[in-house]
Amino acid sequence: MMKKLLCFLLVLASLGVYAQNEQARVYMRTNQPSRNVTDVPADSIKFWVGEGTNEVVAAFFFCADTPVGVAYGYRFNGSTTYQNMLNAIAAADPNFSYTASGSFINTLEYDNGTLDCEITGGYMMYSFNGGWPSGLSDVMSASGYFELTEWGDCTLPTTNIYYPVDPSTPAVTDATIDDDDVIYWVGGGDNEVVFAVNWCNPAVAFAWGVRFSGDSILVADVMRTIAIYDSRFSYTVGDWGISDIRFQDGTYDLSLQGSWWMYNVNGATAMLGYDAQKVVDDDIIKWGDESCGTADANYNYTWTTPIQPVALPAASTEVFDGIVGTSGCKAIAYNDAAIIGWATGCSIDRGPMNIASNPTPASFGSESTGTGIPGTATTDAVSLGDGGEATLTFGMPISNGEGYDFAVFENALNHTFLELAFVEVSSDGEHFYRFPSVSNSDLNNQVDNGGSVDATKLNNLAGKYIMGWGTPFDLEELSGYSNLDINNITHVRLVDVVGSINPEYGTTDMNGHIINDPYPTNFASCGFDLTGVGIMNGWTPSTGVNNYSETALFTVYPNPCTDIVVVSNISNDATIIVSNILGEQLNVMTSQDTSCQINMSDYPAGIYFIQVGNATQKIVKR
């Protein structure tokens, strides 16, 4: 009722202006069984559709406390049908829409952004020159007057106010937002999509930007990325898909629980479920409740609420673990017994020495330096340059186990000169997902080559610790992605943080705040300096099935070894397999007793695995 009353008031306001121009017309009809109507004169029509010598005035009446109507003109030659007329009007004016089943009209709406009137449900009656067509497919072959009204529960008043539609009236447009206006970007990669949600009550629409790698990304993974990064955003998945999307902070508490949600991509309804629909670079995804917008016959929804960029979350004030040697430090030593393998392949895409002024790429170190156990010299590293990338591969996939799953090592010379990198993982080599990181360092002064970075203000950024100590990462943080198997990570990508506090060049953390680290470093060894990536949870090389276990039932000694190792606490017919970190089986034997000896003297120094049954232990050969 309120909507219809508002509709009427808006029409009266429009007609008031129209009357001042001496162009307003008020047409009378009497509520008599004969339904005599004083037709809308053809000379009052402003919006004519079609071409031809026959002319029909088409008036549409919306029932309200005081009636409201809109009128068009339709021209044609020969004969046509009533449905052709309605289709022509709908095609010519995006403000006008209807749906029909066979010969019956189901819904009718006129919405120009100011005037919004509709008939949904009830009966609709239409007449032509005083007669009653039997259906929309009936032939219309002469000039005349067509009127459609709501019937049934609607009590017709004695006065109808028709508003001759002006073709210059702006059409209802689907609200959108340019990606340049988006403030808060999350995720990592070279491609970008915009994700917007429209909440009806109050009428608020917010937009995020999501960056991704690969040719496409699922809508489900777009939403998962936002939820991982922005704690204000959440959603519920029900039996029929998304049942609620929420945004809650100190100002807003937005939610439409239990409503029917629709979404479109680039203005067209997405026909696939959110967990099957792919989007590509520059797409815009818009969600909204059905009641928030209007739909055409193809269920393409239009939401007119202006979309505003969601504000950045508050900067983090959390204090994290500090430098090596302090209480609670999470750093992993390069020779820690928990490390069971290292990267076996490394590909580098170097960035410039100075992204703002020197395009010459970094050149220090080689790709092979990023593989295997880190060296102990500061020169045992490969430099990425500003924004450069390193992609690591592994002889055994990394899996999500207890605690941290892998660690990234950098050659920081001390505890404060920290050159940082984002960390991303992939299980297919195409779709990479970035760990959400935090940097709450001061932005008033640029950290330069003589400055320092406080480790307690950093989280989930590689390069946080001094050389020889790695930054650990837990794959559980990235659970829930459709295109990421956290139990089969085949690639780790490191992306150098450009530490400039100039927004034109700087990079941001999970909260959209700039990360401040040494900049510029205008020399060959600039940017993040990779020394290695170690695995702490992975599949055993020989079977690819079982996780490495420190609590295997058998015993191996001495460890480290130089030549002979003893395997004990085994059955007298156990199969023993020796493998290297590439998963290659070097020796397979069957024990003749509850212990046996293995000669390791012919193997080069490195890490090896001994498997008995479903248990595996790591040994180090020196």
C-alpha positions in Angstrom: 0.0 0.0 0.0 2.8 2.4 0.9 4.5 1.7 -2.4 1.4 2.4 -4.4 0.7 5.6 -2.4 4.2 6.8 -3.0 3.7 5.9 -6.7 0.6 8.1 -6.8 2.2 11.0 -5.0 5.1 10.9 -7.4 2.7 10.9 -10.3 0.8 13.9 -8.9 4.0 15.8 -8.5 4.9 15.0 -12.1 1.4 16.0 -13.3 1.7 19.2 -11.3 4.7 20.3 -13.4 2.9 19.0 -16.5 -0.2 21.2 -15.7 2.0 24.2 -15.4 2.9 23.7 -19.0 -0.8 23.5 -19.9 -0.3 20.0 -21.2 -1.8 18.0 -18.4 -5.0 16.0 -19.0 -7.2 14.2 -16.5 -9.5 11.6 -18.1 -12.7 10.4 -16.5 -14.2 7.0 -16.5 -17.3 5.8 -14.6 -17.4 2.6 -12.7 -20.5 1.3 -14.5 -21.1 -2.1 -15.9 -20.9 -0.7 -19.5 -17.4 0.5 -18.6 -17.8 3.6 -20.8 -14.4 5.3 -21.1 -13.4 8.7 -22.2 -10.4 7.7 -24.3 -6.9 9.3 -24.0 -6.7 11.6 -27.0 -4.1 10.6 -29.6 -2.8 14.2 -29.7 -1.8 14.0 -26.1 0.6 11.0 -26.7 4.3 11.8 -26.7 5.8 8.4 -27.0 4.9 6.7 -30.3 6.2 3.2 -31.2 6.3 1.6 -34.6 5.4 2.9 -38.0 2.3 2.8 -40.1 -1.1 4.4 -40.9 -3.1 2.7 -38.1 -2.8 4.4 -34.7 -3.7 2.9 -31.3 -3.5 4.7 -28.0 -2.4 2.1 -25.3 -3.3 3.1 -21.8 -2.3 1.0 -18.7 -4.1 1.5 -15.4 -2.5 0.7 -12.1 -4.9 0.3 -9.2 -4.1 2.4 -6.1 -6.0 4.5 -3.5 -6.2 7.0 -6.4 -5.7 5.5 -9.8 -2.6 6.0 -11.9 -1.9 5.2 -15.5 0.6 5.7 -18.3 -0.2 5.9 -22.0 1.7 5.2 -25.3 1.0 5.4 -29.0 1.4 2.5 -31.3 1.5 2.6 -35.1 1.3 -0.3 -37.6 0.1 -1.2 -41.1 -2.3 -4.0 -42.0 -2.9 -6.1 -38.9 -1.0 -7.1 -35.8 -1.6 -8.8 -32.5 -2.0 -7.3 -29.0 1.1 -9.1 -27.9 3.1 -7.6 -30.8 2.1 -4.2 -29.6 3.1 -4.9 -26.0 6.4 -6.3 -27.2 7.1 -3.3 -29.3 6.4 -0.9 -26.3 8.6 -3.0 -24.0 11.4 -3.1 -26.6 11.2 0.7 -27.1 11.0 1.7 -23.5 13.2 -0.1 -20.9 11.0 1.5 -18.2 8.0 -0.7 -19.3 8.0 -4.4 -18.8 5.5 -7.3 -18.6 5.5 -11.1 -18.3 2.9 -13.4 -19.8 1.8 -17.0 -19.9 0.2 -17.8 -23.2 -2.6 -15.3 -23.7 -2.6 -14.1 -20.1 -0.5 -11.3 -18.6 1.1 -12.1 -15.3 2.9 -8.9 -14.3 3.0 -5.4 -15.6 5.4 -2.6 -14.4 6.3 0.9 -15.3 9.5 2.2 -13.5 11.4 5.3 -14.6 13.3 5.7 -11.3 10.8 8.3 -10.0 7.5 6.7 -10.9 7.3 3.0 -10.0 3.9 1.2 -10.4 3.2 -2.4 -10.9 0.6 -5.1 -11.0 1.7 -8.5 -9.7 -1.1 -11.0 -9.1 -4.8 -10.5 -9.4 -6.6 -10.4 -12.7 -5.8 -8.0 -15.6 -8.5 -7.1 -18.1 -7.9 -5.4 -21.4 -10.3 -3.9 -23.9 -10.0 -2.5 -27.5 -12.6 0.0 -28.7 -15.0 -1.2 -25.9 -14.7 -4.8 -26.8 -12.9 -7.6 -24.9 -10.2 -9.6 -26.8 -10.0 -13.3 -25.9 -6.2 -13.3 -25.8 -3.0 -11.6 -26.6 -2.7 -13.4 -29.9 -6.0 -11.9 -31.2 -5.6 -9.8 -34.3 -5.9 -6.0 -34.1 -6.6 -4.5 -37.6 -7.8 -0.9 -37.0 -7.0 2.3 -35.2 -8.4 2.8 -31.8 -8.0 2.7 -28.1 -6.5 -0.1 -25.9 -6.8 -0.1 -22.2 -5.5 -2.6 -19.6 -6.6 -2.4 -16.0 -6.3 -4.4 -12.8 -9.4 -6.2 -11.8 -10.6 -8.6 -9.1 -9.6 -7.3 -5.7 -9.0 -3.8 -7.0 -12.0 -1.4 -6.6 -12.0 0.9 -9.6 -12.4 4.5 -8.6 -14.3 7.0 -10.7 -11.3 8.9 -11.9 -8.3 7.7 -13.8 -5.2 9.8 -14.1 -3.2 8.9 -17.2 0.3 10.2 -17.7 1.4 10.4 -21.4 4.9 8.8 -21.3 7.7 11.1 -22.4 10.3 9.3 -24.4 13.0 11.6 -23.0 12.3 10.2 -19.5 15.5 8.4 -18.5 15.2 4.7 -18.6 15.7 2.5 -15.5 19.3 1.5 -15.6 21.0 -1.3 -13.8 23.3 0.3 -11.2 27.0 -0.3 -11.7 30.4 0.9 -10.6 33.7 1.4 -12.4 36.6 -0.7 -11.1 38.6 2.5 -10.8 36.2 3.6 -8.1 36.6 0.5 -6.1 38.6 1.1 -2.9 39.0 -2.3 -1.3 40.8 -4.9 -3.4 41.5 -8.4 -2.1 43.2 -11.5 -3.3 46.2 -11.6 -5.7 46.8 -11.9 -9.5 46.7 -9.9 -12.7 43.0 -10.2 -13.4 40.2 -8.3 -11.6 36.5 -8.6 -11.1 34.1 -6.4 -9.1 31.6 -8.0 -6.7 28.6 -6.0 -5.5 25.7 -6.8 -3.2 22.4 -4.8 -3.0 20.5 -4.9 0.3 16.9 -3.7 0.1 16.2 -2.4 3.6 18.0 -0.1 4.0 18.8 0.5 0.4 22.5 0.1 0.5 24.8 -1.5 -2.1 28.5 -2.1 -1.6 31.3 -3.3 -4.0 34.6 -5.1 -3.5 37.3 -5.8 -6.0 38.8 -9.3 -6.3 42.1 -10.0 -8.0 42.8 -13.5 -9.3 45.1 -15.6 -11.5 44.2 -17.9 -14.3 41.8 -17.3 -17.2 38.7 -17.4 -15.0 37.5 -17.8 -11.4 34.3 -19.2 -10.0 31.8 -16.8 -8.4 32.0 -19.1 -5.3 35.8 -18.4 -5.1 35.3 -14.7 -5.5 33.0 -14.8 -2.5 35.3 -17.0 -0.5 38.2 -14.6 -1.1 36.2 -11.7 0.2 35.1 -13.7 3.3 38.7 -14.7 4.0 40.0 -11.1 3.8 37.1 -9.0 5.2 35.7 -10.2 8.5 32.7 -7.8 8.0 31.4 -9.9 5.1 29.9 -13.4 5.4 27.3 -15.6 3.7 25.3 -18.7 4.2 25.0 -21.6 1.8 21.7 -23.5 2.0 20.2 -26.4 0.1 19.3 -24.1 -2.8 22.5 -22.1 -2.8 23.1 -18.7 -1.1 20.4 -18.0 1.4 21.9 -14.9 3.0 24.7 -12.4 2.5 25.7 -10.2 5.4 27.7 -7.1 6.1 28.2 -6.1 9.7 30.3 -3.4 11.2 29.9 -0.6 13.7 27.5 1.3 11.3 25.7 -1.3 9.3 24.0 -4.6 10.1 22.8 -5.7 6.7 21.2 -9.0 6.1 18.4 -10.6 4.1 18.0 -14.0 5.7 15.8 -16.5 4.1 15.2 -14.3 1.0 15.5 -15.5 -2.6 18.7 -14.2 -3.9 19.5 -13.6 -7.6 22.8 -12.6 -9.2 23.9 -11.4 -12.6 27.1 -11.1 -14.5 27.6 -7.9 -16.6 23.9 -7.2 -16.3 22.7 -10.6 -17.5 21.2 -13.3 -15.2 23.8 -16.0 -14.5 22.1 -19.3 -15.3 24.6 -21.5 -13.4 24.8 -21.9 -9.7 27.3 -19.7 -7.9 29.6 -22.7 -7.5 29.6 -23.4 -11.2 29.5 -19.9 -12.8 32.9 -18.7 -14.0 33.8 -15.0 -14.5 36.7 -13.5 -16.3 38.8 -10.3 -16.2 36.8 -7.1 -16.0 33.5 -8.8 -15.2 31.1 -7.4 -12.6 29.0 -9.6 -10.4 25.9 -8.2 -8.7 23.8 -9.9 -6.1 20.4 -8.8 -4.8 17.1 -10.0 -3.4 14.3 -10.3 -5.9 12.3 -7.6 -4.1 15.2 -5.2 -4.5 14.9 -5.0 -8.3 12.9 -5.7 -11.4 13.2 -8.5 -13.9 12.4 -8.8 -17.6 10.8 -11.9 -19.2 14.2 -13.5 -19.3 14.8 -12.9 -15.5 17.5 -10.4 -16.1 17.3 -8.4 -12.9 17.8 -4.6 -12.6 18.9 -3.1 -9.3 18.8 0.7 -9.3 20.3 1.3 -5.8 23.5 3.2 -6.4 26.6 1.0 -5.8 29.2 2.6 -3.5 32.7 1.2 -2.9 32.9 -0.5 0.5 35.2 1.3 2.9 38.5 -0.2 4.0 38.4 -2.2 7.2 40.1 -0.6 10.2 43.9 -1.1 10.2 45.1 -4.0 12.3 46.4 -3.2 15.8 47.3 -6.8 16.6 50.8 -7.6 17.8 52.4 -10.7 16.3 55.4 -12.8 17.1 58.8 -11.1 17.0 62.3 -11.8 15.9 64.2 -15.1 16.3 65.1 -15.7 19.9 62.1 -13.9 21.4 59.3 -15.6 23.2 56.6 -17.1 20.9 58.7 -16.7 17.7 57.2 -18.9 15.0 60.3 -19.0 12.8 61.5 -22.4 11.4 65.2 -23.1 11.2 66.4 -24.4 7.8 67.8 -27.5 9.5 64.7 -28.2 11.6 63.8 -31.9 11.8 60.2 -31.0 10.8 61.3 -30.2 7.3 60.9 -33.3 5.1 61.7 -31.8 1.7 62.5 -28.8 -0.4 61.4 -27.2 -3.7 62.8 -29.0 -6.7 62.0 -26.5 -9.4 62.1 -22.7 -9.5 61.0 -20.2 -12.2 61.7 -16.5 -11.8 59.9 -13.5 -13.4 62.0 -10.6 -12.3 60.8 -7.1 -11.5 62.6 -3.8 -12.0 65.3 -2.4 -9.7 63.0 0.6 -9.1 59.4 0.4 -10.2 59.2 4.2 -10.3 62.3 5.1 -12.2 64.6 2.2 -13.2 63.1 -0.5 -15.4 66.3 -2.6 -15.4 65.3 -5.9 -13.9 67.0 -7.4 -10.8 69.7 -9.8 -11.8 71.3 -11.3 -8.7 71.3 -15.1 -8.3 70.0 -17.9 -10.5 66.7 -19.9 -10.5 68.5 -23.0 -9.2 69.3 -21.1 -6.0 65.7 -21.2 -5.0 65.7 -25.0 -4.9 67.0 -27.4 -2.3 68.3 -26.7 1.1 69.2 -23.0 1.6 72.9 -22.1 1.6 74.5 -20.5 4.6 76.1 -17.5 2.8 74.2 -14.3 2.1 75.0 -14.7 -1.6 73.0 -18.0 -1.7 69.8 -16.3 -2.9 68.0 -15.2 -6.0 66.5 -11.6 -6.1 63.0 -10.9 -7.4 63.1 -7.1 -7.9 60.1 -4.8 -7.4 57.0 -6.9 -7.8 58.9 -9.8 -9.2 57.7 -13.4 -8.8 59.2 -16.8 -8.1 57.1 -20.0 -8.7 58.3 -23.1 -6.9 57.5 -26.7 -7.7 58.1 -29.8 -5.6 59.0 -33.5 -5.9 56.2 -34.2 -3.4 53.0 -32.2 -3.1 52.5 -30.2 0.1 49.5 -31.3 2.2 47.5 -29.7 4.9 48.5 -31.4 8.2 48.8 -30.5 11.8 50.3 -27.1 12.3 52.3 -25.3 9.7 52.8 -27.0 6.3 55.7 -25.2 4.6 58.1 -22.4 5.3 59.7 -19.7 3.0 63.3 -18.6 3.6 64.9 -15.2 2.8 68.5 -13.9 3.3 67.8 -11.0 5.7 71.1 -9.7 7.0 69.7 -8.8 10.4 66.4 -8.7 12.3 65.1 -5.4 11.0 66.1 -5.1 7.3 63.2 -7.2 6.1 62.3 -7.5 2.4 58.9 -9.0 2.2 56.8 -11.1 -0.2 53.2 -12.3 -0.6 52.7 -16.1 -0.6 50.3 -17.9 -3.0 49.6 -21.6 -3.5 48.1 -23.7 -6.3 47.1 -27.3 -6.8 46.9 -27.0 -10.6 49.6 -24.5 -11.6 47.0 -22.1 -12.9 44.7 -20.9 -10.1 46.8 -19.3 -7.3 45.3 -18.2 -4.0 47.1 -15.7 -1.7 47.5 -16.0 2.0 45.9 -12.9 3.7 48.7 -10.8 5.2 48.9 -8.0 7.7 51.3 -5.1 7.9 50.5 -2.4 10.5 53.8 -0.6 10.2 53.9 3.2 10.4 53.2 4.9 7.1 54.4 8.4 8.1 58.0 7.7 7.0 59.2 5.5 4.1 61.5 2.7 5.3 64.7 3.1 3.2 68.0 1.2 3.0 68.9 2.5 6.4 65.5 2.0 8.0 64.0 -0.9 9.8 60.8 -3.0 9.9 59.3 -4.3 13.1 58.5 -8.0 12.9 55.8 -7.8 15.5 53.7 -5.8 13.1 53.8 -8.4 10.3 51.8 -11.6 9.7 51.7 -14.1 6.8 54.4 -12.2 4.8 57.5 -14.2 3.8 60.8 -12.6 4.7 59.9 -11.8 8.3 62.9 -13.4 9.9 66.7 -13.3 9.6 68.6 -15.5 7.2 68.4 -19.2 8.0 64.9 -19.0 9.5 61.8 -19.4 7.5 58.3 -17.9 7.7 55.8 -20.8 8.2 52.3 -21.0 6.5 49.3 -23.1 7.4 47.2 -24.3 4.4 44.1 -24.5 6.6 43.8 -20.7 6.2 42.9 -21.2 2.6 40.3 -24.0 3.0 37.0 -23.7 1.2 38.1 -22.8 -2.3 36.6 -24.7 -5.2 39.8 -24.7 -7.3 42.3 -25.4 -4.6 43.1 -28.8 -3.1 44.9 -27.9 0.1 46.0 -31.6 0.4 47.8 -31.5 -3.0 49.7 -28.2 -3.3 52.0 -28.5 -6.3 53.1 -24.8 -6.7 54.1 -22.0 -4.3 54.4 -18.5 -5.8 56.2 -15.6 -4.1 55.4 -12.1 -5.1 57.7 -9.3 -4.0 56.1 -6.6 -1.9 56.8 -3.2 -3.4 57.4 -1.4 -0.2 56.8 2.2 -1.4 54.2 4.1 0.7 53.3 6.0 -2.5 49.9 4.6 -3.4 50.8 4.7 -7.1 53.4 2.0 -6.6 52.9 0.5 -3.2 51.1 -2.8 -2.4 48.5 -3.5 0.3 47.8 -6.1 2.9 44.5 -7.9 3.6 42.9 -4.8 5.0 43.8 -2.6 2.0 46.6 -0.8 3.9 50.0 -0.1 2.3 52.9 -2.3 3.3 56.1 -0.3 4.2 59.4 -2.2 3.7 62.8 -1.0 2.4 62.4 1.1 -0.8 64.0 1.9 -3.1 66.6 -0.8 -3.3 68.0 0.3 -6.7 70.6 -2.4 -7.3 70.9 -5.9 -8.8 69.9 -7.7 -5.6 66.8 -5.7 -5.0 63.5 -6.9 -3.7 62.8 -10.2 -1.9 65.8 -12.6 -1.9 64.7 -16.2 -2.0 66.8 -18.9 -0.5 64.4 -21.8 -0.3 61.0 -23.3 0.4 60.8 -26.2 2.8 58.0 -28.8 3.2 56.8 -29.8 6.7 53.6 -31.7 5.6 53.7 -33.6 2.4 52.8 -36.9 0.8 55.3 -39.7 1.2 57.3 -40.1 -2.1 56.9 -43.8 -2.6 53.1 -44.1 -2.4 51.8 -40.6 -2.6 49.2 -41.6 0.0 50.4 -41.2 3.6 51.6 -38.2 5.5 55.1 -38.1 6.9 55.1 -39.1 10.5 57.5 -38.3 13.3 56.0 -41.0 15.4 56.5 -44.0 13.2 56.5 -47.3 15.0 60.0 -48.3 13.7 63.3 -46.8 14.7 66.1 -45.4 12.4 69.6 -44.6 13.8 72.0 -42.9 13.6 70.3 -39.9 12.1 72.0 -38.0 10.6 74.1 -40.8 9.1 77.3 -41.1 7.0 77.2 -44.6 5.8 75.2 -47.3 7.6 71.8 -46.8 9.2 69.9 -49.4 11.3 66.2 -49.9 11.0 64.7 -51.7 14.0 61.4 -52.6 15.6 60.1 -54.1 12.4 58.7 -57.6 11.5 61.0 -60.2 10.1 59.4 -60.0 6.6 58.9 -56.2 6.4 59.3 -54.4 3.0 61.7 -51.5 3.4 61.8 -48.7 0.7 64.4 -46.0 0.5 63.5 -42.9 -1.6 64.9 -39.5 -2.3 63.1 -36.1 -2.1 62.0 -36.5 -5.7 60.0 -39.6 -4.8 62.4 -41.9 -6.7 62.8 -45.3 -5.1 66.5 -46.0 -4.6 66.4 -49.4 -2.8 63.7 -51.9 -1.9 64.5 -54.8 0.4 62.8 -57.4 2.7 64.0 -57.8 6.2 65.1 -61.2 7.5 64.9 -60.2 11.2 63.4 -57.5 13.4 66.2 -55.2 12.4 68.4 -54.6 9.3 71.2 -52.4 8.1 71.1 -50.1 5.0 74.2 -49.0 3.3 73.9 -45.2 2.5 77.5 -44.6 1.6 76.9 -44.5 -2.2 74.2 -41.8 -1.9 75.1 -38.1 -2.0 74.5 -35.9 1.0 70.9 -34.9 1.4 67.4 -35.9 2.7 66.0 -39.4 2.3 62.9 -41.3 3.4 62.7 -44.8 4.7 59.2 -46.4 4.6 58.1 -49.5 6.3 54.5 -50.4 5.7 52.4 -47.2 6.0 54.9 -45.4 8.2 57.7 -43.2 6.9 60.7 -41.5 8.5 63.2 -38.9 7.3 66.9 -39.3 7.5 69.7 -36.9 6.7 72.9 -38.2 4.9 76.0 -36.1 5.5 
